Amino acid sequence: FLLIDQYLAICENRNIDALLIYNKSDLDLVKNIEQELKDYLSLGYSLFRVSAKENVGIENLKQALQDKISIFTGQSGVGKSSLTNTLIPDKDLKTNTVSAITKHGRHTTTAATLYHLPDSGDLIDSPGVAIFGLAGMSEQQLANGYREFQPFIEQCKFNNCRHVKDKGCAVRDAVEAGTISKTRYQRYLKLREKMPTD
């Protein structure tokens, strides 16, 4: 979910509408994954549970993509190309299996490609996670990229609060009070660590 949070923070800062797609919904859902998905729903993100393999939830997804330019992003092996094949059957993009040993997929898409959707709109099939970094974001932009932090950031005692160990941090207080998801906050801290230092 760290990668999802990274994508969402970038989208929030760039005013890009983001929706979440849980592909392979035909597989058993682990309890902690369900809780994470509920956390995203509670923040107002749209979630589509689909199965490219079983053709489940595809019609609702098609409607959401209509008249828009959309991009599928995510780790290798999550089914981006399979989902694109389901949405645009005549393209027949190459797909690969997930390794039983590493539990990771191998890159089958090697370049971002724009496809026209049959019902209107366009879809970009992207190669795994290679195209995204933290997109030159500042620490402040990363914090603002977490929707649930936004109401509390202005309540912090200091304007330059980093929301880590700062005194008077309203974001940390909200985490302790259970208003902000502790797991999302922990991922925020991990993303902060990944940010380049000057």
C-alpha positions as CSV (number, residue, x, y, z in Angstrom):
1,F,0.0,0.0,0.0
2,L,3.1,2.3,0.2
3,L,3.1,2.6,-3.6
4,I,-0.7,3.4,-3.6
5,D,-0.1,6.1,-1.1
6,Q,2.7,7.5,-3.2
7,Y,0.5,7.6,-6.3
8,L,-2.3,9.2,-4.4
9,A,-0.1,11.9,-2.9
10,I,1.2,12.8,-6.4
11,C,-2.4,12.9,-7.7
12,E,-3.6,15.1,-4.8
13,N,-0.8,17.6,-5.5
14,R,-1.4,17.6,-9.3
15,N,-5.2,17.8,-9.1
16,I,-5.5,14.5,-10.8
17,D,-8.6,12.4,-10.1
18,A,-7.6,9.0,-8.8
19,L,-9.6,5.9,-8.4
20,L,-8.5,2.6,-7.1
21,I,-9.0,-0.7,-8.9
22,Y,-8.7,-3.9,-6.9
23,N,-8.1,-6.4,-9.7
24,K,-8.2,-10.2,-9.2
25,S,-11.2,-9.8,-6.9
26,D,-11.9,-13.4,-7.7
27,L,-9.1,-14.4,-5.3
28,D,-9.7,-14.6,-1.6
29,L,-9.3,-11.2,0.2
30,V,-7.1,-11.1,3.2
31,K,-8.6,-9.3,6.2
32,N,-5.9,-6.6,6.5
33,I,-6.3,-5.8,2.8
34,E,-10.0,-5.3,3.3
35,Q,-9.3,-2.9,6.1
36,E,-6.9,-0.9,4.0
37,L,-9.5,-0.7,1.2
38,K,-12.1,0.5,3.7
39,D,-9.6,3.3,4.8
40,Y,-9.3,4.5,1.2
41,L,-13.1,4.5,0.8
42,S,-13.5,6.5,4.0
43,L,-11.3,9.1,2.5
44,G,-13.5,9.5,-0.5
45,Y,-11.6,7.5,-3.1
46,S,-13.6,5.5,-5.5
47,L,-12.8,1.8,-5.5
48,F,-13.6,-0.7,-8.2
49,R,-13.5,-4.4,-7.4
50,V,-12.9,-6.1,-10.7
51,S,-11.7,-9.4,-12.1
52,A,-10.3,-9.3,-15.6
53,K,-10.2,-13.1,-15.6
54,E,-13.9,-13.5,-14.6
55,N,-15.1,-10.3,-16.3
56,V,-16.5,-9.0,-13.0
57,G,-17.0,-5.3,-12.4
58,I,-15.8,-4.3,-15.8
59,E,-19.0,-2.5,-16.9
60,N,-18.8,-0.1,-13.9
61,L,-15.1,0.5,-14.6
62,K,-15.8,1.3,-18.3
63,Q,-18.3,3.9,-17.2
64,A,-15.8,5.5,-14.9
65,L,-13.2,5.7,-17.7
66,Q,-15.6,7.1,-20.3
67,D,-14.6,10.4,-21.9
68,K,-11.4,10.6,-19.8
69,I,-7.7,10.0,-20.4
70,S,-6.7,7.4,-17.8
71,I,-3.6,5.5,-16.9
72,F,-3.2,2.2,-15.1
73,T,-0.3,2.2,-12.7
74,G,0.8,-0.4,-10.2
75,Q,3.4,-3.1,-9.6
76,S,4.1,-5.7,-12.1
77,G,1.8,-8.7,-11.9
78,V,-1.3,-6.9,-10.6
79,G,-3.1,-7.4,-13.9
80,K,-2.8,-4.0,-15.7
81,S,-2.3,-5.6,-19.1
82,S,-5.0,-8.2,-18.5
83,L,-7.4,-5.5,-17.5
84,T,-6.5,-3.5,-20.6
85,N,-7.1,-6.7,-22.7
86,T,-10.6,-7.0,-21.1
87,L,-11.4,-3.3,-21.8
88,I,-10.0,-3.4,-25.4
89,P,-10.2,-7.0,-26.5
90,D,-8.7,-6.4,-30.0
91,K,-5.4,-5.3,-28.5
92,D,-4.4,-8.6,-26.9
93,L,-1.5,-7.2,-24.9
94,K,1.2,-9.7,-23.7
95,T,0.7,-10.8,-20.1
96,N,2.9,-12.8,-17.8
97,T,2.4,-15.0,-14.7
98,V,3.3,-14.0,-11.2
99,S,6.4,-15.9,-9.9
100,A,5.4,-18.5,-7.3
101,I,8.7,-17.9,-5.5
102,T,9.0,-14.1,-5.4
103,K,5.2,-13.4,-5.6
104,H,6.1,-10.6,-8.1
105,G,5.3,-10.2,-11.7
106,R,7.7,-9.5,-14.5
107,H,7.4,-6.4,-16.7
108,T,5.4,-7.3,-19.8
109,T,4.7,-3.7,-20.7
110,T,8.0,-1.9,-21.7
111,A,6.7,1.5,-22.8
112,A,3.6,3.6,-22.0
113,T,1.1,3.2,-24.8
114,L,-2.1,5.2,-25.4
115,Y,-5.1,3.1,-26.5
116,H,-8.6,4.4,-27.5
117,L,-11.4,2.9,-25.5
118,P,-14.3,1.4,-27.6
119,D,-17.0,3.5,-25.8
120,S,-14.9,6.8,-25.7
121,G,-12.0,7.9,-23.7
122,D,-8.3,6.9,-23.8
123,L,-6.3,4.5,-21.7
124,I,-2.5,4.6,-21.1
125,D,-1.0,1.2,-20.3
126,S,2.2,1.9,-18.3
127,P,5.2,-0.3,-17.5
128,G,5.0,-1.2,-13.8
129,V,6.2,1.3,-11.4
130,A,9.1,2.7,-13.4
131,I,7.4,5.9,-14.4
132,F,6.7,7.2,-10.9
133,G,9.0,8.6,-8.3
134,L,8.0,11.3,-5.7
135,A,7.8,13.6,-8.7
136,G,9.9,16.4,-7.1
137,M,7.5,16.9,-4.2
138,S,8.5,18.7,-1.1
139,E,7.9,17.4,2.4
140,Q,5.0,19.8,2.7
141,Q,3.5,18.7,-0.5
142,L,3.8,15.0,0.5
143,A,1.9,15.8,3.8
144,N,-0.8,17.7,1.8
145,G,-1.0,14.7,-0.5
146,Y,-2.6,12.8,2.4
147,R,-6.3,14.0,2.3
148,E,-6.8,13.1,6.0
149,F,-3.9,15.3,7.1
150,Q,-5.2,18.4,5.4
151,P,-7.7,19.6,8.1
152,F,-5.0,19.1,10.8
153,I,-2.0,20.7,9.1
154,E,-3.1,24.2,9.8
155,Q,-3.8,23.3,13.5
156,C,-0.1,22.4,14.1
157,K,1.6,24.7,16.6
158,F,4.4,25.5,14.1
159,N,4.1,26.4,10.4
160,N,7.1,24.3,9.5
161,C,5.8,21.2,11.3
162,R,7.1,18.0,9.7
163,H,4.5,15.8,11.3
164,V,7.2,13.4,12.7
165,K,8.3,14.2,16.2
166,D,7.4,17.9,16.3
167,K,5.8,19.4,19.4
168,G,2.2,20.5,19.0
169,C,1.7,18.4,15.9
170,A,-2.1,18.1,15.2
171,V,-1.5,15.4,12.6
172,R,0.2,13.1,15.2
173,D,-2.5,13.9,17.7
174,A,-5.1,12.8,15.2
175,V,-3.2,9.6,14.6
176,E,-3.1,8.9,18.4
177,A,-6.8,9.7,18.6
178,G,-7.6,7.2,15.8
179,T,-8.9,9.9,13.5
180,I,-6.1,9.3,11.0
181,S,-5.2,5.7,10.1
182,K,-2.0,4.6,11.9
183,T,-0.9,2.4,8.9
184,R,-1.4,5.3,6.5
185,Y,0.6,7.6,8.8
186,Q,3.4,5.0,9.1
187,R,3.5,4.8,5.3
188,Y,3.7,8.6,5.2
189,L,6.8,8.4,7.4
190,K,8.4,5.7,5.0
191,L,7.7,8.0,2.0
192,R,9.4,10.9,3.8
193,E,12.5,8.7,4.3
194,K,12.5,8.0,0.5
195,M,12.5,11.7,-0.3
196,P,15.8,13.1,-1.6
197,T,17.7,15.3,0.9
198,D,19.2,18.6,-0.2
